[in-house]
Amino acid sequence: MLQCPRFLPHPWLRLAAVLAGLWWGVPGAVSSAMAAPLELSATREAGRVDLLIRTTVAAPHAVIWAVLTDYDNTAQWVPGMERSVVLQRKEGGAIVEQRGSANVLFFHLAINSVVDVQELPPDRIEVKLVRGDFKQLKGAYELKKLGDGDARYELRWQGQLELAAAVPGFVAQPLLVSNLKKSFEGLVQEMERRAKAVQ
């Protein structure tokens, strides 16, 4: 898959600390415990934040896809997420509810969202808000094989988020960026853990 009074995050996103040194619209590499660094960029237009994050994942396609679509267990590897459950299975996807909470500086952020997930194998998963505290929430995960002789994949998430509550842009963007980073890291680390387990 995102607390001032009940800010809703992206389903697979988790708010942690505000990233120091991240300025509007300036992409950069973000360090992590993963095998490859994250590349992340964010721009703001009015209340909407456009986000792009990508990295290289050292795991087979089947493992990456399995983690991205394991909605009932997402809370196990995304920090701050307390609940993730499929409300309804549908052709090519699911309706998923996720809840959690996090404290960031003087903000208490409550997580409560329901999203419509559309699976478009083998390389795309689209997410859009059904209900929750976002005014706008839509995006997609995309997978791309790096080359015939390379077992790694590029994984990216790109989307638009806008909080329903009135939050200054200079607060909203760092919160959403931090949330995306931590959630993305949790997903990728689970992918790499599963890949090692089957070697």
TIVOLO-625008 format. One record per residue (C-alpha): chain; residue number from 1; x, y, z. Coordinates in steps of 0.001 Angstrom, whole numbers, plus 500000, padded with zeros to 6 digits. Layout:
<recs>
<rec><mol>A</mol><seq>NUM</seq><xx>X</xx><yy>Y</yy><zz>Z</zz></rec>
...
</recs>
This chain:
<recs>
<rec><mol>A</mol><seq>1</seq><xx>500000</xx><yy>500000</yy><zz>500000</zz></rec>
<rec><mol>A</mol><seq>2</seq><xx>499885</xx><yy>506453</yy><zz>504551</zz></rec>
<rec><mol>A</mol><seq>3</seq><xx>497839</xx><yy>511621</yy><zz>510680</zz></rec>
<rec><mol>A</mol><seq>4</seq><xx>496902</xx><yy>514631</yy><zz>511479</zz></rec>
<rec><mol>A</mol><seq>5</seq><xx>493321</xx><yy>514077</yy><zz>512286</zz></rec>
<rec><mol>A</mol><seq>6</seq><xx>492839</xx><yy>510829</yy><zz>510291</zz></rec>
<rec><mol>A</mol><seq>7</seq><xx>494984</xx><yy>511200</yy><zz>507200</zz></rec>
<rec><mol>A</mol><seq>8</seq><xx>494524</xx><yy>508168</yy><zz>504958</zz></rec>
<rec><mol>A</mol><seq>9</seq><xx>497531</xx><yy>506674</yy><zz>503174</zz></rec>
<rec><mol>A</mol><seq>10</seq><xx>497964</xx><yy>504617</yy><zz>500096</zz></rec>
<rec><mol>A</mol><seq>11</seq><xx>497122</xx><yy>501012</yy><zz>500936</zz></rec>
<rec><mol>A</mol><seq>12</seq><xx>500665</xx><yy>499755</yy><zz>500760</zz></rec>
<rec><mol>A</mol><seq>13</seq><xx>502196</xx><yy>502929</yy><zz>502143</zz></rec>
<rec><mol>A</mol><seq>14</seq><xx>503277</xx><yy>503569</yy><zz>505716</zz></rec>
<rec><mol>A</mol><seq>15</seq><xx>504177</xx><yy>506871</yy><zz>507322</zz></rec>
<rec><mol>A</mol><seq>16</seq><xx>507404</xx><yy>507002</yy><zz>509277</zz></rec>
<rec><mol>A</mol><seq>17</seq><xx>509819</xx><yy>509844</yy><zz>509839</zz></rec>
<rec><mol>A</mol><seq>18</seq><xx>509831</xx><yy>512854</yy><zz>507548</zz></rec>
<rec><mol>A</mol><seq>19</seq><xx>512709</xx><yy>512558</yy><zz>505108</zz></rec>
<rec><mol>A</mol><seq>20</seq><xx>515372</xx><yy>515133</yy><zz>505782</zz></rec>
<rec><mol>A</mol><seq>21</seq><xx>516708</xx><yy>516922</yy><zz>502726</zz></rec>
<rec><mol>A</mol><seq>22</seq><xx>513848</xx><yy>516045</yy><zz>500372</zz></rec>
<rec><mol>A</mol><seq>23</seq><xx>512816</xx><yy>519143</yy><zz>498465</zz></rec>
<rec><mol>A</mol><seq>24</seq><xx>509873</xx><yy>519670</yy><zz>496121</zz></rec>
<rec><mol>A</mol><seq>25</seq><xx>510337</xx><yy>517972</yy><zz>492795</zz></rec>
<rec><mol>A</mol><seq>26</seq><xx>513943</xx><yy>516914</yy><zz>493386</zz></rec>
<rec><mol>A</mol><seq>27</seq><xx>514488</xx><yy>513190</yy><zz>492715</zz></rec>
<rec><mol>A</mol><seq>28</seq><xx>517203</xx><yy>511324</yy><zz>494525</zz></rec>
<rec><mol>A</mol><seq>29</seq><xx>518443</xx><yy>507966</yy><zz>495731</zz></rec>
<rec><mol>A</mol><seq>30</seq><xx>517220</xx><yy>506858</yy><zz>499150</zz></rec>
<rec><mol>A</mol><seq>31</seq><xx>519386</xx><yy>504508</yy><zz>501174</zz></rec>
<rec><mol>A</mol><seq>32</seq><xx>517876</xx><yy>501346</yy><zz>502612</zz></rec>
<rec><mol>A</mol><seq>33</seq><xx>518703</xx><yy>497845</yy><zz>503779</zz></rec>
<rec><mol>A</mol><seq>34</seq><xx>517730</xx><yy>496427</yy><zz>500394</zz></rec>
<rec><mol>A</mol><seq>35</seq><xx>520094</xx><yy>495038</yy><zz>497778</zz></rec>
<rec><mol>A</mol><seq>36</seq><xx>519583</xx><yy>498063</yy><zz>495505</zz></rec>
<rec><mol>A</mol><seq>37</seq><xx>518868</xx><yy>501705</yy><zz>496373</zz></rec>
<rec><mol>A</mol><seq>38</seq><xx>515510</xx><yy>503355</yy><zz>495869</zz></rec>
<rec><mol>A</mol><seq>39</seq><xx>515027</xx><yy>506196</yy><zz>493439</zz></rec>
<rec><mol>A</mol><seq>40</seq><xx>512246</xx><yy>508504</yy><zz>494503</zz></rec>
<rec><mol>A</mol><seq>41</seq><xx>510800</xx><yy>511757</yy><zz>493181</zz></rec>
<rec><mol>A</mol><seq>42</seq><xx>507855</xx><yy>513865</yy><zz>494266</zz></rec>
<rec><mol>A</mol><seq>43</seq><xx>506198</xx><yy>516957</yy><zz>492869</zz></rec>
<rec><mol>A</mol><seq>44</seq><xx>503300</xx><yy>518979</yy><zz>494222</zz></rec>
<rec><mol>A</mol><seq>45</seq><xx>500517</xx><yy>520704</yy><zz>492320</zz></rec>
<rec><mol>A</mol><seq>46</seq><xx>497936</xx><yy>522463</yy><zz>494474</zz></rec>
<rec><mol>A</mol><seq>47</seq><xx>496926</xx><yy>519832</yy><zz>497047</zz></rec>
<rec><mol>A</mol><seq>48</seq><xx>497947</xx><yy>516835</yy><zz>494930</zz></rec>
<rec><mol>A</mol><seq>49</seq><xx>501290</xx><yy>515076</yy><zz>495318</zz></rec>
<rec><mol>A</mol><seq>50</seq><xx>502639</xx><yy>513093</yy><zz>492350</zz></rec>
<rec><mol>A</mol><seq>51</seq><xx>505005</xx><yy>510318</yy><zz>493438</zz></rec>
<rec><mol>A</mol><seq>52</seq><xx>507345</xx><yy>507963</yy><zz>491618</zz></rec>
<rec><mol>A</mol><seq>53</seq><xx>509512</xx><yy>505346</yy><zz>493294</zz></rec>
<rec><mol>A</mol><seq>54</seq><xx>511519</xx><yy>502538</yy><zz>491724</zz></rec>
<rec><mol>A</mol><seq>55</seq><xx>514241</xx><yy>500051</yy><zz>492482</zz></rec>
<rec><mol>A</mol><seq>56</seq><xx>515794</xx><yy>496838</yy><zz>491207</zz></rec>
<rec><mol>A</mol><seq>57</seq><xx>514546</xx><yy>493646</yy><zz>492856</zz></rec>
<rec><mol>A</mol><seq>58</seq><xx>516651</xx><yy>490501</yy><zz>493012</zz></rec>
<rec><mol>A</mol><seq>59</seq><xx>513774</xx><yy>488032</yy><zz>492940</zz></rec>
<rec><mol>A</mol><seq>60</seq><xx>511908</xx><yy>485928</yy><zz>490358</zz></rec>
<rec><mol>A</mol><seq>61</seq><xx>508792</xx><yy>487375</yy><zz>488748</zz></rec>
<rec><mol>A</mol><seq>62</seq><xx>506559</xx><yy>484832</yy><zz>490500</zz></rec>
<rec><mol>A</mol><seq>63</seq><xx>507866</xx><yy>485889</yy><zz>493919</zz></rec>
<rec><mol>A</mol><seq>64</seq><xx>507447</xx><yy>489620</yy><zz>493227</zz></rec>
<rec><mol>A</mol><seq>65</seq><xx>503910</xx><yy>489124</yy><zz>491956</zz></rec>
<rec><mol>A</mol><seq>66</seq><xx>503008</xx><yy>486893</yy><zz>494898</zz></rec>
<rec><mol>A</mol><seq>67</seq><xx>504072</xx><yy>489544</yy><zz>497428</zz></rec>
<rec><mol>A</mol><seq>68</seq><xx>502263</xx><yy>492360</yy><zz>495635</zz></rec>
<rec><mol>A</mol><seq>69</seq><xx>499029</xx><yy>490365</yy><zz>495566</zz></rec>
<rec><mol>A</mol><seq>70</seq><xx>499244</xx><yy>488802</yy><zz>499047</zz></rec>
<rec><mol>A</mol><seq>71</seq><xx>496798</xx><yy>491369</yy><zz>500426</zz></rec>
<rec><mol>A</mol><seq>72</seq><xx>495754</xx><yy>489397</yy><zz>503508</zz></rec>
<rec><mol>A</mol><seq>73</seq><xx>499358</xx><yy>489311</yy><zz>504789</zz></rec>
<rec><mol>A</mol><seq>74</seq><xx>500636</xx><yy>492745</yy><zz>503762</zz></rec>
<rec><mol>A</mol><seq>75</seq><xx>500480</xx><yy>494002</yy><zz>507360</zz></rec>
<rec><mol>A</mol><seq>76</seq><xx>503152</xx><yy>491460</yy><zz>508323</zz></rec>
<rec><mol>A</mol><seq>77</seq><xx>505899</xx><yy>493243</yy><zz>506386</zz></rec>
<rec><mol>A</mol><seq>78</seq><xx>504697</xx><yy>496843</yy><zz>506030</zz></rec>
<rec><mol>A</mol><seq>79</seq><xx>505654</xx><yy>498770</yy><zz>509194</zz></rec>
<rec><mol>A</mol><seq>80</seq><xx>502761</xx><yy>500533</yy><zz>510904</zz></rec>
<rec><mol>A</mol><seq>81</seq><xx>500052</xx><yy>498557</yy><zz>509156</zz></rec>
<rec><mol>A</mol><seq>82</seq><xx>497823</xx><yy>496741</yy><zz>511635</zz></rec>
<rec><mol>A</mol><seq>83</seq><xx>495282</xx><yy>495098</yy><zz>509343</zz></rec>
<rec><mol>A</mol><seq>84</seq><xx>495029</xx><yy>494168</yy><zz>505680</zz></rec>
<rec><mol>A</mol><seq>85</seq><xx>492135</xx><yy>492039</yy><zz>504492</zz></rec>
<rec><mol>A</mol><seq>86</seq><xx>490370</xx><yy>491203</yy><zz>501257</zz></rec>
<rec><mol>A</mol><seq>87</seq><xx>486740</xx><yy>492299</yy><zz>501486</zz></rec>
<rec><mol>A</mol><seq>88</seq><xx>485803</xx><yy>490930</yy><zz>498085</zz></rec>
<rec><mol>A</mol><seq>89</seq><xx>487459</xx><yy>488921</yy><zz>495351</zz></rec>
<rec><mol>A</mol><seq>90</seq><xx>486520</xx><yy>489905</yy><zz>491828</zz></rec>
<rec><mol>A</mol><seq>91</seq><xx>487608</xx><yy>489002</yy><zz>488341</zz></rec>
<rec><mol>A</mol><seq>92</seq><xx>491148</xx><yy>490292</yy><zz>487908</zz></rec>
<rec><mol>A</mol><seq>93</seq><xx>491532</xx><yy>491782</yy><zz>491366</zz></rec>
<rec><mol>A</mol><seq>94</seq><xx>490095</xx><yy>492508</yy><zz>494784</zz></rec>
<rec><mol>A</mol><seq>95</seq><xx>488609</xx><yy>495099</yy><zz>497122</zz></rec>
<rec><mol>A</mol><seq>96</seq><xx>491055</xx><yy>495484</yy><zz>500023</zz></rec>
<rec><mol>A</mol><seq>97</seq><xx>490734</xx><yy>497196</yy><zz>503386</zz></rec>
<rec><mol>A</mol><seq>98</seq><xx>493825</xx><yy>498294</yy><zz>505319</zz></rec>
<rec><mol>A</mol><seq>99</seq><xx>494223</xx><yy>499948</yy><zz>508698</zz></rec>
<rec><mol>A</mol><seq>100</seq><xx>497073</xx><yy>501152</yy><zz>510804</zz></rec>
<rec><mol>A</mol><seq>101</seq><xx>498549</xx><yy>504104</yy><zz>512640</zz></rec>
<rec><mol>A</mol><seq>102</seq><xx>501789</xx><yy>506004</yy><zz>513018</zz></rec>
<rec><mol>A</mol><seq>103</seq><xx>503196</xx><yy>508980</yy><zz>514903</zz></rec>
<rec><mol>A</mol><seq>104</seq><xx>505201</xx><yy>511514</yy><zz>512915</zz></rec>
<rec><mol>A</mol><seq>105</seq><xx>506548</xx><yy>514507</yy><zz>514784</zz></rec>
<rec><mol>A</mol><seq>106</seq><xx>503450</xx><yy>516156</yy><zz>516320</zz></rec>
<rec><mol>A</mol><seq>107</seq><xx>501041</xx><yy>514350</yy><zz>513958</zz></rec>
<rec><mol>A</mol><seq>108</seq><xx>499103</xx><yy>511231</yy><zz>514896</zz></rec>
<rec><mol>A</mol><seq>109</seq><xx>498217</xx><yy>509567</yy><zz>511614</zz></rec>
<rec><mol>A</mol><seq>110</seq><xx>495342</xx><yy>507106</yy><zz>511454</zz></rec>
<rec><mol>A</mol><seq>111</seq><xx>495183</xx><yy>504686</yy><zz>508534</zz></rec>
<rec><mol>A</mol><seq>112</seq><xx>491842</xx><yy>503454</yy><zz>507257</zz></rec>
<rec><mol>A</mol><seq>113</seq><xx>491334</xx><yy>502858</yy><zz>503547</zz></rec>
<rec><mol>A</mol><seq>114</seq><xx>489445</xx><yy>500659</yy><zz>501135</zz></rec>
<rec><mol>A</mol><seq>115</seq><xx>490903</xx><yy>500315</yy><zz>497647</zz></rec>
<rec><mol>A</mol><seq>116</seq><xx>490025</xx><yy>498653</yy><zz>494379</zz></rec>
<rec><mol>A</mol><seq>117</seq><xx>492967</xx><yy>496612</yy><zz>493094</zz></rec>
<rec><mol>A</mol><seq>118</seq><xx>493049</xx><yy>495578</yy><zz>489424</zz></rec>
<rec><mol>A</mol><seq>119</seq><xx>495633</xx><yy>492925</yy><zz>488516</zz></rec>
<rec><mol>A</mol><seq>120</seq><xx>496907</xx><yy>493111</yy><zz>484932</zz></rec>
<rec><mol>A</mol><seq>121</seq><xx>499454</xx><yy>490282</yy><zz>484659</zz></rec>
<rec><mol>A</mol><seq>122</seq><xx>502231</xx><yy>489906</yy><zz>483996</zz></rec>
<rec><mol>A</mol><seq>123</seq><xx>503496</xx><yy>493404</yy><zz>484717</zz></rec>
<rec><mol>A</mol><seq>124</seq><xx>500950</xx><yy>495858</yy><zz>486146</zz></rec>
<rec><mol>A</mol><seq>125</seq><xx>498713</xx><yy>496270</yy><zz>489212</zz></rec>
<rec><mol>A</mol><seq>126</seq><xx>496453</xx><yy>499326</yy><zz>489431</zz></rec>
<rec><mol>A</mol><seq>127</seq><xx>495077</xx><yy>500762</yy><zz>492669</zz></rec>
<rec><mol>A</mol><seq>128</seq><xx>492345</xx><yy>503335</yy><zz>493200</zz></rec>
<rec><mol>A</mol><seq>129</seq><xx>490477</xx><yy>504602</yy><zz>496233</zz></rec>
<rec><mol>A</mol><seq>130</seq><xx>486989</xx><yy>503301</yy><zz>497010</zz></rec>
<rec><mol>A</mol><seq>131</seq><xx>486604</xx><yy>505218</yy><zz>500259</zz></rec>
<rec><mol>A</mol><seq>132</seq><xx>488797</xx><yy>506737</yy><zz>502917</zz></rec>
<rec><mol>A</mol><seq>133</seq><xx>490451</xx><yy>509937</yy><zz>504009</zz></rec>
<rec><mol>A</mol><seq>134</seq><xx>492119</xx><yy>510725</yy><zz>500700</zz></rec>
<rec><mol>A</mol><seq>135</seq><xx>490454</xx><yy>513102</yy><zz>498302</zz></rec>
<rec><mol>A</mol><seq>136</seq><xx>492409</xx><yy>511386</yy><zz>495542</zz></rec>
<rec><mol>A</mol><seq>137</seq><xx>494369</xx><yy>508147</yy><zz>495526</zz></rec>
<rec><mol>A</mol><seq>138</seq><xx>495338</xx><yy>506284</yy><zz>492390</zz></rec>
<rec><mol>A</mol><seq>139</seq><xx>498455</xx><yy>504625</yy><zz>491117</zz></rec>
<rec><mol>A</mol><seq>140</seq><xx>500043</xx><yy>501501</yy><zz>489729</zz></rec>
<rec><mol>A</mol><seq>141</seq><xx>502859</xx><yy>499055</yy><zz>490329</zz></rec>
<rec><mol>A</mol><seq>142</seq><xx>504818</xx><yy>498093</yy><zz>487215</zz></rec>
<rec><mol>A</mol><seq>143</seq><xx>507374</xx><yy>495339</yy><zz>486648</zz></rec>
<rec><mol>A</mol><seq>144</seq><xx>510030</xx><yy>495293</yy><zz>483931</zz></rec>
<rec><mol>A</mol><seq>145</seq><xx>512672</xx><yy>492632</yy><zz>483331</zz></rec>
<rec><mol>A</mol><seq>146</seq><xx>516121</xx><yy>494174</yy><zz>483048</zz></rec>
<rec><mol>A</mol><seq>147</seq><xx>517419</xx><yy>491881</yy><zz>480317</zz></rec>
<rec><mol>A</mol><seq>148</seq><xx>517565</xx><yy>488340</yy><zz>478982</zz></rec>
<rec><mol>A</mol><seq>149</seq><xx>520720</xx><yy>487553</yy><zz>480928</zz></rec>
<rec><mol>A</mol><seq>150</seq><xx>519618</xx><yy>489368</yy><zz>484074</zz></rec>
<rec><mol>A</mol><seq>151</seq><xx>517380</xx><yy>487696</yy><zz>486648</zz></rec>
<rec><mol>A</mol><seq>152</seq><xx>516433</xx><yy>491020</yy><zz>488264</zz></rec>
<rec><mol>A</mol><seq>153</seq><xx>513377</xx><yy>493201</yy><zz>487699</zz></rec>
<rec><mol>A</mol><seq>154</seq><xx>512731</xx><yy>496904</yy><zz>487943</zz></rec>
<rec><mol>A</mol><seq>155</seq><xx>509769</xx><yy>497565</yy><zz>490227</zz></rec>
<rec><mol>A</mol><seq>156</seq><xx>508119</xx><yy>500968</yy><zz>490250</zz></rec>
<rec><mol>A</mol><seq>157</seq><xx>505086</xx><yy>502615</yy><zz>491785</zz></rec>
<rec><mol>A</mol><seq>158</seq><xx>503709</xx><yy>505813</yy><zz>490305</zz></rec>
<rec><mol>A</mol><seq>159</seq><xx>500598</xx><yy>507647</yy><zz>491379</zz></rec>
<rec><mol>A</mol><seq>160</seq><xx>498776</xx><yy>510693</yy><zz>492665</zz></rec>
<rec><mol>A</mol><seq>161</seq><xx>497668</xx><yy>511330</yy><zz>496221</zz></rec>
<rec><mol>A</mol><seq>162</seq><xx>495662</xx><yy>514136</yy><zz>497765</zz></rec>
<rec><mol>A</mol><seq>163</seq><xx>494633</xx><yy>514227</yy><zz>501389</zz></rec>
<rec><mol>A</mol><seq>164</seq><xx>490994</xx><yy>515010</yy><zz>502139</zz></rec>
<rec><mol>A</mol><seq>165</seq><xx>491878</xx><yy>517098</yy><zz>505185</zz></rec>
<rec><mol>A</mol><seq>166</seq><xx>493284</xx><yy>520584</yy><zz>504695</zz></rec>
<rec><mol>A</mol><seq>167</seq><xx>497019</xx><yy>520060</yy><zz>505145</zz></rec>
<rec><mol>A</mol><seq>168</seq><xx>499734</xx><yy>522501</yy><zz>504073</zz></rec>
<rec><mol>A</mol><seq>169</seq><xx>501686</xx><yy>521209</yy><zz>501086</zz></rec>
<rec><mol>A</mol><seq>170</seq><xx>504994</xx><yy>521553</yy><zz>502899</zz></rec>
<rec><mol>A</mol><seq>171</seq><xx>503661</xx><yy>519024</yy><zz>505446</zz></rec>
<rec><mol>A</mol><seq>172</seq><xx>501693</xx><yy>516729</yy><zz>503131</zz></rec>
<rec><mol>A</mol><seq>173</seq><xx>504463</xx><yy>516016</yy><zz>500646</zz></rec>
<rec><mol>A</mol><seq>174</seq><xx>507142</xx><yy>514856</yy><zz>503129</zz></rec>
<rec><mol>A</mol><seq>175</seq><xx>504565</xx><yy>512703</yy><zz>504920</zz></rec>
<rec><mol>A</mol><seq>176</seq><xx>503421</xx><yy>510991</yy><zz>501724</zz></rec>
<rec><mol>A</mol><seq>177</seq><xx>506984</xx><yy>510569</yy><zz>500479</zz></rec>
<rec><mol>A</mol><seq>178</seq><xx>508106</xx><yy>509009</yy><zz>503752</zz></rec>
<rec><mol>A</mol><seq>179</seq><xx>505046</xx><yy>506754</yy><zz>503764</zz></rec>
<rec><mol>A</mol><seq>180</seq><xx>505711</xx><yy>505519</yy><zz>500243</zz></rec>
<rec><mol>A</mol><seq>181</seq><xx>509375</xx><yy>504902</yy><zz>500938</zz></rec>
<rec><mol>A</mol><seq>182</seq><xx>508788</xx><yy>502790</yy><zz>504045</zz></rec>
<rec><mol>A</mol><seq>183</seq><xx>506002</xx><yy>500742</yy><zz>502463</zz></rec>
<rec><mol>A</mol><seq>184</seq><xx>507989</xx><yy>500139</yy><zz>499300</zz></rec>
<rec><mol>A</mol><seq>185</seq><xx>511008</xx><yy>499047</yy><zz>501342</zz></rec>
<rec><mol>A</mol><seq>186</seq><xx>508870</xx><yy>496605</yy><zz>503308</zz></rec>
<rec><mol>A</mol><seq>187</seq><xx>507484</xx><yy>495049</yy><zz>500136</zz></rec>
<rec><mol>A</mol><seq>188</seq><xx>510878</xx><yy>494706</yy><zz>498456</zz></rec>
<rec><mol>A</mol><seq>189</seq><xx>512537</xx><yy>493257</yy><zz>501543</zz></rec>
<rec><mol>A</mol><seq>190</seq><xx>509807</xx><yy>490607</yy><zz>501726</zz></rec>
<rec><mol>A</mol><seq>191</seq><xx>510338</xx><yy>489794</yy><zz>498045</zz></rec>
<rec><mol>A</mol><seq>192</seq><xx>514070</xx><yy>489353</yy><zz>498559</zz></rec>
<rec><mol>A</mol><seq>193</seq><xx>513514</xx><yy>487311</yy><zz>501722</zz></rec>
<rec><mol>A</mol><seq>194</seq><xx>511194</xx><yy>484904</yy><zz>499881</zz></rec>
<rec><mol>A</mol><seq>195</seq><xx>513591</xx><yy>484679</yy><zz>496948</zz></rec>
<rec><mol>A</mol><seq>196</seq><xx>516446</xx><yy>483616</yy><zz>499242</zz></rec>
<rec><mol>A</mol><seq>197</seq><xx>514212</xx><yy>481072</yy><zz>500966</zz></rec>
<rec><mol>A</mol><seq>198</seq><xx>513550</xx><yy>479208</yy><zz>497710</zz></rec>
<rec><mol>A</mol><seq>199</seq><xx>517139</xx><yy>479181</yy><zz>496446</zz></rec>
</recs>
